[in-house]
Amino acid sequence: MRDPVSFLEEEYQALVRADLDWKMRVLSGPSAPWCSVEGQKVLMFCSNNYLGLSNHPRLKEAAAEAARTHGVGSGSVRPIAGTMDLHLELERRLAKFKHAEASLVYQTGFATNAGLIPQLAGEGDIIVSDELNHGSIIDGVRLSKADKAVYKHGDAADLERVLNATEEHRPSYRRILIITDGVFSMDGDIAPLKQIALAGKSHGAMVYVDDAHGEGVLGEGGRGIVSHFGLTRDLVQVEMGTFSKAFGVVGGHVSGSRALVDFSYNKSRTWLLSGSHPPPVAAACLAAIDVLEKEPEHVRRLWDLTKRFKKAMADAGFDIGHSETPITPIIVGESKKAKELSQRLFELKVFALPIVFPMVAKDKARIRTIMNAALSDEDVQFAIDAFVKAGRELKIV
Ligand SMILES: *Cc1c(COP(=O)(O)O)cnc(C)c1O
């Protein structure tokens, strides 16, 4: 008789043998600049908490207060009995922050992409994606019955080529949907959204940008990539993002026209069929928007520290790739080297994880650092010193 579950252990062990399994590091306490990881106080250098908001007193107080006034669960999915005043207030405030007509909040960014993309394009349509788009976009595209095409990473001329070919061979497509990450999380490069949007316009395509790593980072006061390039909503119709990165909490969202929002909540199964945010989550997200509006210094600080760190690393001889954002990869080559560097950094009290194949090419293994506005000047110098020391020991620089 065949054992129906033997594959579980076999496949897991195969990952372990290939050194491709995830070994989780456990934080006891908040994701703060200095955090406690497996009993060691280390400097956090790889979280997505760009602005330090996940441990900001205003957000914590808002969450605690909402738990007192609204409880810890919403009790239902949004369309039935799970929409509270806090959820609607969050959507109003987010739309205002984004200068959009309307916004819609989902449970996560992943749920947004997985729920919305297959509704925006289906049978008889085509989705055209950047080849390096995030996994949640890839899954959203897979759930769609639309035809699929990819263009070369960050290459608007190649997108134009794909759109021309599409028009030539299948002029009968009902809709064309172009999707790109705003900031690509492995290299920190920014999508050429203006050229993408213009290509979209000339072909009558809808443009969808996933700004998970651009919000709180790019644009006026951290309003994201659409603001960064000064684009209008007739060019980029769907602006998607997350509260789990620079906003410091959790939750996905989409902003654009009122019609986009009305369509999206009536059609996205992830929104319709999954419990809504607990009130403390909605309240903390509201407070995050408040902080971004009232304390623009966090975004400025993020960029100051980013520039300082990038310069010091380049001066020390590290390969820092071509990032344009606070994500700075320290590219070392082989996977083994990246793991050794991460381990040595941890001993030197800097917490930064390696990113290796298959997430990046085999010879481009790296430590991915992400700057955090809550770090002090001394913290950043501490990290630079640790990188230089470990890099010299391991003959990387
Ligand atoms: C992190 C990320 C997501 C997922 O967002 P969550 O809210 O954490 O589910 C989606 N897209 C991109 C580009 C991301 O980096």
The ligand as an SDF file (V2000), in Angstrom:
LIG
                    3D

 15 15  0  0  0  0  0  0  0  0999 V2000
    5.3660   42.0810    0.7830 C   0  0  0  0  0  0  0  0  0  0  0  0
    4.7900   42.2150   -0.5590 C   0  0  0  0  0  0  0  0  0  0  0  0
    3.4720   41.8390   -0.8060 C   0  0  0  0  0  0  0  0  0  0  0  0
    2.6110   41.1720    0.2340 C   0  0  0  0  0  0  0  0  0  0  0  0
    2.1440   42.0870    1.1420 O   0  0  0  0  0  0  0  0  0  0  0  0
    1.5400   41.5790    2.5410 P   0  0  0  0  0  0  0  0  0  0  0  0
    0.6600   42.6790    2.9510 O   0  0  0  0  0  0  0  0  0  0  0  0
    2.7010   41.3760    3.4620 O   0  0  0  0  0  0  0  0  0  0  0  0
    0.8040   40.3090    2.2630 O   0  0  0  0  0  0  0  0  0  0  0  0
    2.9580   42.0430   -2.0810 C   0  0  0  0  0  0  0  0  0  0  0  0
    3.7080   42.5820   -3.0520 N   0  0  0  0  0  0  0  0  0  0  0  0
    4.9930   42.9540   -2.8470 C   0  0  0  0  0  0  0  0  0  0  0  0
    5.7650   43.5600   -3.9630 C   0  0  0  0  0  0  0  0  0  0  0  0
    5.5740   42.7710   -1.6070 C   0  0  0  0  0  0  0  0  0  0  0  0
    6.8390   43.1270   -1.4070 O   0  0  0  0  0  0  0  0  0  0  0  0
  1  2  1  0
  2  3  1  0
  2 14  2  0
  3  4  1  0
  3 10  2  0
  4  5  1  0
  5  6  1  0
  6  7  2  0
  6  8  1  0
  6  9  1  0
 10 11  1  0
 11 12  2  0
 12 13  1  0
 12 14  1  0
 14 15  1  0
M  END
$$$$
